[in-house]
Amino acid sequence: MSRISSKLKKAVKERAHFCCEYCKSQEEFSPQSFSIEHIIPVVKKGKNIEANLALSCQGCNNHKSYKTTGFDVVTNSEVQLYHPRIHNWENHLSV
């Protein structure tokens, strides 16, 4: 897998308005630098394309890791994790 170019990294950061695409925290106020992460991980055949890349704070990136699903204790079922290109943040993460 090739490295993510600086031009592509810049495009991802600008599209995200320099905020984590998972928790919406602002990179400017974070003590750690943000990462460009694969929404569909490389180990699950994810590609180095803009549509599959998201700006992520270290907390969200570390928590998500290579996962694409999680267990919902309310419905007692496996569910897809938030996907910033598919889901609406407010709807997906509302209580």
Residue, then its C-alpha position, 0 to 999 in steps of 0.5 A: m500500500s502506498r503512502i498517503s500523499s501530502k496533497l491528499k492529506k491536505a484535502v482530507k483536513e480541509r474537507a473536515h474543516f480541521c475537526c475530527e470526523y468522529c467526535k468533532s473536536q478541533e485539531e487546533f485545540s488538541p494536545q496531540s496531532f490528528s491522523i488521516e485514518h482509513i474508514i475501511p481499514v487497509v486490512k479489510k481492503g480499504k483504499n488510499i482514496e479520499a472517500n475512504l480517508a478521515l481526519s481523526c483525533q488520536g482518541c477516536n483513531n485508537h478506539k476505532s482501530y481496525k474495527t468497522t462494527g461494534f456491539d449495541v447493548v440496546t439492540n443486542s446486535e452487531v452494528q456498523l460503526y459511524h461512517p463519516r461518508i455515509h451516516n449523518w453525525e447527529n442522527h447516527l449518534s443521537v440517543 
